Amino acid sequence: MKLLIKNIDNDGRLRFVAQFLDTPWEIEVVDTADRPAFERALARADAMVSMNWEWDLAAATHLRLLQLPGAGIDAIDFARVPVNVTVCNCFEHEIGIAEYVLGAMLEWTIDLRGMDRRLRQQDWGGSYLCGPVHDELFGKTVGIVGFGRIGREVARRAQAFGMRVLACTRTPRSDPLAERIDSMDALHTMLAESDFVVIAAPLTQSTRGLFDARALKAMRSQALLINVSRALLIDEAALYAALSERRIAGAVIDVWYRYPEQGQRQGPRPSSQPFEQLDNIIMTPHASAWTAGLLPRRNRAVAANLNRLARGEPLLNVVRAGA
């Protein structure tokens, strides 16, 4: 069995896959920019690991599995993926992202960085000696948009802090992790009740631009918006206006509208809007899931599907079955 890995992904992020394989696989690293070499390799491959598919490749007739090493499928052009290929994704990012979300809410509520900065200048503001007091997560309401793996892990941790949990999702159902789970039609109602709003929904045609000026207006003026999904769920100009005019209290944004090339540390400004000039936003570089535990968990999940393919067993996390 032959597995293809793109040379751009051969940077360590798939380094644990081989150790989790218990079936015979030959791993070949390919440069997709060298089209003839890529097609020759693809003609012999049984599986390929890639977060994107943008090619029309007649040579992929032998390919049986396109395995995503992550969850997002927005970079897969399904119309170009050969019909004989099964597309699977994997997750394992929900732990790190949920911890990031709770960390963001705690930092916003307690302001450890601010107290540290002030005390270094002999300013005891915020102490029991002179106040002001900081707030608590206990008793606050978090509204979660999207109630899949990430949303549920956020809810689990929020409950442990004594928070009230609401959610909106495409497929509402009863769940002990949330007080109420509504359809997306009730989004604005949930926003009006929430002290924290966490976006954890996938980017689809129906969610693109979901947080427009109307949705942001529906939020409480003291609410914090946290986006750990995809930037395009939020209208960037509308978000900048809401923050700069302080119509919402703030935002923690981990996903952006512009990115550098993979492997490059320096890159473009992350948005056409000057978010970096605002003092009511925390900006992070799409780092919420990028933890020490993520790669081993994801590599194990990728290897599990390769083992299943080699043994002729049903595949896990099938996004689209092959013909």
C-alpha positions as CSV (number, residue, x, y, z in Angstrom):
1,M,0.0,0.0,0.0
2,K,1.3,3.4,-0.9
3,L,0.6,6.7,0.9
4,L,1.3,10.1,-0.5
5,I,2.3,13.1,1.7
6,K,2.8,16.6,0.3
7,N,6.3,17.9,0.7
8,I,4.9,21.0,2.4
9,D,3.4,18.8,5.1
10,N,6.6,16.8,5.6
11,D,7.7,19.3,8.3
12,G,7.0,17.2,11.3
13,R,3.2,17.5,11.6
14,L,2.8,13.9,10.3
15,R,5.9,12.4,11.9
16,F,3.9,10.1,14.2
17,V,1.8,8.4,11.5
18,A,4.3,5.7,10.8
19,Q,4.6,4.6,14.4
20,F,0.9,4.1,14.7
21,L,0.6,2.0,11.5
22,D,0.2,-1.8,12.0
23,T,-0.3,-2.5,8.3
24,P,2.3,-2.3,5.5
25,W,2.4,1.2,4.0
26,E,5.1,2.8,1.8
27,I,5.2,6.5,2.4
28,E,6.2,8.8,-0.4
29,V,6.7,12.5,-0.2
30,V,5.6,14.4,-3.3
31,D,5.9,17.9,-4.6
32,T,2.5,18.8,-5.9
33,A,4.0,21.8,-7.9
34,D,5.9,19.2,-10.0
35,R,2.7,18.1,-11.9
36,P,4.3,15.2,-13.9
37,A,6.0,13.7,-10.8
38,F,2.8,14.2,-8.8
39,E,0.7,12.4,-11.4
40,R,3.2,9.5,-11.6
41,A,3.1,9.1,-7.8
42,L,-0.6,9.5,-7.7
43,A,-1.1,6.7,-10.3
44,R,0.4,4.2,-7.8
45,A,-1.1,5.6,-4.6
46,D,-3.8,4.1,-2.4
47,A,-4.2,7.1,-0.1
48,M,-3.1,10.7,0.2
49,V,-3.0,12.9,3.3
50,S,-3.9,16.5,2.5
51,M,-6.1,19.4,3.8
52,N,-6.8,20.6,0.3
53,W,-7.7,19.2,-3.1
54,E,-7.6,21.6,-6.0
55,W,-6.6,19.4,-8.9
56,D,-8.2,17.7,-11.9
57,L,-6.1,14.6,-12.0
58,A,-7.0,11.7,-14.3
59,A,-4.1,9.8,-12.7
60,A,-6.0,9.4,-9.5
61,T,-8.0,6.3,-10.6
62,H,-6.1,4.0,-8.2
63,L,-6.6,6.4,-5.2
64,R,-9.1,5.1,-2.7
65,L,-8.7,7.5,0.3
66,L,-8.2,11.3,0.7
67,Q,-7.5,11.6,4.4
68,L,-7.6,15.1,5.9
69,P,-5.3,15.5,8.9
70,G,-7.8,18.0,10.3
71,A,-11.5,18.8,10.5
72,G,-12.1,21.6,8.0
73,I,-13.2,20.7,4.6
74,D,-13.5,24.2,3.1
75,A,-10.3,23.7,1.0
76,I,-11.5,20.5,-0.7
77,D,-13.0,21.0,-4.1
78,F,-15.3,18.0,-4.0
79,A,-16.2,18.4,-7.7
80,R,-12.6,17.6,-8.6
81,V,-12.1,14.7,-6.2
82,P,-12.5,11.5,-8.2
83,V,-15.7,9.7,-7.5
84,N,-13.8,6.5,-6.5
85,V,-12.1,8.3,-3.6
86,T,-13.5,8.4,-0.1
87,V,-12.9,11.6,1.8
88,C,-12.4,11.4,5.5
89,N,-11.4,14.0,8.1
90,C,-10.3,13.8,11.7
91,F,-10.7,15.9,14.8
92,E,-8.8,15.8,18.1
93,H,-8.5,19.6,18.2
94,E,-11.4,20.1,20.5
95,I,-9.4,19.7,23.7
96,G,-6.9,22.5,23.0
97,I,-9.5,24.8,21.5
98,A,-11.9,24.4,24.5
99,E,-9.0,25.1,26.9
100,Y,-8.1,28.2,24.8
101,V,-11.8,29.4,25.0
102,L,-11.9,29.0,28.7
103,G,-8.5,30.7,29.1
104,A,-9.7,33.6,27.0
105,M,-12.9,34.0,29.1
106,L,-10.9,33.9,32.3
107,E,-8.3,36.3,31.1
108,W,-11.0,38.8,29.9
109,T,-12.8,38.4,33.2
110,I,-9.8,38.5,35.7
111,D,-7.2,40.5,33.6
112,L,-4.1,38.8,35.0
113,R,-1.9,40.6,32.4
114,G,-3.3,44.0,33.4
115,M,-2.8,43.5,37.1
116,D,0.7,42.2,36.5
117,R,1.6,45.2,34.3
118,R,0.2,47.7,36.9
119,L,1.8,46.1,39.9
120,R,5.2,46.2,38.2
121,Q,4.7,50.0,38.3
122,Q,3.7,49.9,42.0
123,D,0.0,50.3,41.2
124,W,-2.1,48.2,43.5
125,G,-5.3,48.9,41.7
126,G,-7.6,45.8,41.7
127,S,-6.4,44.6,45.2
128,Y,-8.6,44.2,48.2
129,L,-6.9,47.3,49.6
130,C,-8.4,49.7,47.1
131,G,-10.3,48.0,44.3
132,P,-11.8,47.9,41.8
133,V,-13.1,44.3,41.8
134,H,-12.8,42.0,38.9
135,D,-15.6,39.7,37.7
136,E,-16.3,35.9,37.8
137,L,-17.3,33.4,35.2
138,F,-19.7,31.8,37.8
139,G,-23.3,32.6,36.9
140,K,-22.5,34.1,33.5
141,T,-24.1,32.8,30.3
142,V,-22.1,31.5,27.4
143,G,-23.8,31.1,24.0
144,I,-22.1,28.6,21.7
145,V,-22.7,28.7,17.9
146,G,-22.3,25.2,16.6
147,F,-22.6,22.3,19.1
148,G,-20.3,19.7,17.6
149,R,-17.1,18.4,19.2
150,I,-15.6,21.8,20.0
151,G,-18.9,23.3,21.2
152,R,-19.6,20.4,23.5
153,E,-16.0,20.4,25.0
154,V,-16.4,24.2,25.6
155,A,-19.8,23.5,27.3
156,R,-18.3,20.8,29.5
157,R,-15.7,23.1,30.8
158,A,-18.0,26.1,31.2
159,Q,-20.4,24.0,33.3
160,A,-17.5,23.2,35.6
161,F,-17.1,26.9,36.2
162,G,-20.8,27.2,37.1
163,M,-21.8,28.9,33.8
164,R,-25.1,28.8,32.1
165,V,-24.7,27.2,28.7
166,L,-26.9,28.0,25.6
167,A,-26.3,26.8,22.1
168,C,-27.5,27.1,18.5
169,T,-26.9,24.4,15.9
170,R,-28.2,23.1,12.6
171,T,-29.4,19.9,14.4
172,P,-30.8,20.9,17.8
173,R,-31.3,18.1,20.3
174,S,-31.4,17.6,24.0
175,D,-28.0,17.4,25.7
176,P,-27.2,17.6,29.4
177,L,-24.2,19.9,28.6
178,A,-26.6,22.8,27.7
179,E,-29.6,24.3,29.3
180,R,-31.1,25.0,25.9
181,I,-30.1,24.1,22.3
182,D,-32.0,25.9,19.6
183,S,-31.9,25.9,15.8
184,M,-29.9,28.6,14.0
185,D,-33.1,30.5,13.5
186,A,-33.0,31.5,17.2
187,L,-29.4,32.8,17.0
188,H,-30.3,36.4,17.7
189,T,-32.3,35.4,20.7
190,M,-29.4,33.5,22.1
191,L,-27.0,36.4,21.4
192,A,-29.2,38.7,23.4
193,E,-28.9,36.4,26.5
194,S,-25.2,35.7,26.3
195,D,-22.3,37.3,28.2
196,F,-19.8,35.3,26.1
197,V,-20.4,34.2,22.5
198,V,-18.2,31.4,21.1
199,I,-18.3,30.7,17.4
200,A,-17.5,27.0,16.8
201,A,-19.6,26.3,13.7
202,P,-18.0,25.1,10.4
203,L,-17.7,27.4,7.4
204,T,-20.5,26.6,4.9
205,Q,-22.6,28.6,2.5
206,S,-25.2,29.0,5.2
207,T,-22.7,30.2,7.8
208,R,-20.6,32.5,5.7
209,G,-21.1,36.1,7.0
210,L,-23.4,34.7,9.8
211,F,-22.2,37.4,12.1
212,D,-23.1,40.5,10.2
213,A,-24.0,43.9,11.5
214,R,-27.5,42.7,12.6
215,A,-26.1,39.7,14.5
216,L,-23.5,41.9,16.2
217,K,-26.2,44.4,17.1
218,A,-28.2,41.6,18.8
219,M,-25.3,41.0,21.2
220,R,-25.1,42.5,24.6
221,S,-23.0,45.6,24.9
222,Q,-20.9,43.9,27.7
223,A,-20.5,40.7,25.7
224,L,-17.2,39.1,24.5
225,L,-17.1,37.4,21.1
226,I,-14.7,34.5,20.6
227,N,-14.1,33.1,17.2
228,V,-12.2,29.7,16.9
229,S,-13.9,28.5,13.7
230,R,-13.2,30.4,10.5
231,A,-12.9,34.1,10.0
232,L,-15.4,34.3,7.2
233,L,-18.2,33.5,9.6
234,I,-17.9,37.1,10.7
235,D,-18.1,40.2,8.4
236,E,-14.8,41.8,9.2
237,A,-15.9,45.4,8.5
238,A,-19.0,44.9,10.7
239,L,-16.8,43.4,13.5
240,Y,-14.3,46.3,13.3
241,A,-17.1,48.8,13.5
242,A,-18.8,47.1,16.5
243,L,-15.5,47.0,18.4
244,S,-14.2,50.4,17.5
245,E,-17.6,51.9,18.4
246,R,-17.7,49.7,21.6
247,R,-21.1,48.4,20.7
248,I,-19.8,45.1,22.1
249,A,-17.2,44.9,24.9
250,G,-14.6,43.0,23.0
251,A,-13.4,40.0,21.0
252,V,-10.9,37.2,21.1
253,I,-10.1,36.2,17.5
254,D,-7.9,33.2,16.6
255,V,-8.9,32.9,12.9
256,W,-8.2,35.4,10.2
257,Y,-8.9,36.7,6.7
258,R,-5.3,36.7,5.5
259,Y,-2.5,34.3,6.2
260,P,1.2,33.8,5.3
261,E,2.3,30.9,3.3
262,Q,2.7,27.7,5.3
263,G,6.0,27.6,7.1
264,Q,6.5,31.4,7.1
265,R,6.6,33.2,10.3
266,Q,6.3,36.7,8.8
267,G,3.2,37.5,6.8
268,P,0.5,40.0,5.9
269,R,-1.7,41.9,8.3
270,P,-4.4,39.4,9.2
271,S,-7.3,41.6,8.1
272,S,-8.0,44.6,5.9
273,Q,-9.3,46.3,9.0
274,P,-6.8,47.7,11.6
275,F,-7.8,45.5,14.5
276,E,-4.3,45.8,15.9
277,Q,-5.1,49.4,16.8
278,L,-7.9,48.4,19.1
279,D,-7.5,47.8,22.8
280,N,-10.6,45.7,23.2
281,I,-9.5,42.7,21.1
282,I,-7.1,39.9,21.8
283,M,-5.5,38.6,18.6
284,T,-3.9,35.2,18.2
285,P,-2.4,33.6,15.1
286,H,-4.7,30.6,14.6
287,A,-3.0,28.9,17.5
288,S,-5.9,27.6,19.7
289,A,-5.7,24.0,18.6
290,W,-1.9,23.9,18.0
291,T,-0.9,22.1,21.2
292,A,1.7,19.5,22.2
293,G,-1.0,16.9,22.4
294,L,-2.7,17.6,19.0
295,L,-0.2,16.0,16.6
296,P,0.0,12.6,18.3
297,R,-3.8,12.4,18.6
298,R,-4.3,13.4,15.0
299,N,-1.6,11.2,13.7
300,R,-3.1,8.2,15.5
301,A,-6.5,9.0,13.9
302,V,-4.9,9.2,10.4
303,A,-3.1,6.0,10.9
304,A,-6.2,4.3,12.2
305,N,-8.0,5.0,8.9
306,L,-5.0,3.8,6.9
307,N,-5.0,0.6,8.9
308,R,-8.7,0.2,8.2
309,L,-8.3,0.8,4.5
310,A,-5.5,-1.8,4.3
311,R,-7.6,-4.4,6.2
312,G,-10.8,-3.6,4.2
313,E,-12.6,-2.3,7.3
314,P,-15.1,0.6,7.3
315,L,-13.4,4.0,7.5
316,L,-14.0,6.5,10.3
317,N,-15.2,10.1,9.9
318,V,-16.4,9.7,6.3
319,V,-17.2,13.1,4.8
320,R,-18.0,11.7,1.3
321,A,-18.0,8.0,0.4
322,G,-16.3,6.8,-2.8
323,A,-18.3,5.2,-5.5
